[in-house]
Amino acid sequence: MCGDIVLAMLDKNYVRSIYPKLLNRDRYVMKKFYNFSHAEKIQYFKKMSGHTLTHDTDFCHTLPVDNVIQIHCSDNAILEKLADRFWTKNESHAVDHVRKDLKLSEQYTLADDFRAWQQHHVFEHRLDVAQIYKKDFPDYLHSIVGVKDIEWARTMHELWSIKNSNTIIGKYMLYYDH
């Protein structure tokens, strides 16, 4: 749910190239956290600086709270779209376990699970991505976790916003307010 842009705004080391925007592979390998042991996760975390996102909820509960950002979404229309996006942004063999592990069905969807997870798990630093399309999002991010280089964050957000402006989220059209 927009974690890559959040991490890119927080840390220049997360970005390998701006034109085109390429992320540093070492910074996102843990998205598939289920492939790693607890010891490997600790080793990975120690070699990284800055923040981690709550992809691996149980592991994040063992980390210092100041290093963990929980991304959530308070807007149900956007949340539904982000849940749908999960299936299109990931290869099916990489996410088949999600459907099985969460016991997803037509009656209980990934969006339902996102909502339940957001209500059940409350980390100290929660970032609402319902605000991602607003120009002042970098300032909002700064108010949640502190941004070392706010101009960098604004630049990354502006580049992301240009690429993602006028995005259709469900039946809603979101406009970035330049």
Secondary structure, DSSP 8 states (H G I E B T S, - for coil): --HHHHHHHH-GGGEEETTTTEE-HHHHGGGGGGGS-HHHHHHHHHHS-S-EETTSHHHHTTS-GGGEEEEE---HHHHHHHHHHHHHHS-HHHHHHHHHHTT--SSS-HHHHHHHHHHH---SSEEEGGGTTSTTHHHHHHHHH--S-HHHHHHHHHHHHHHHTTEEETTEEE----
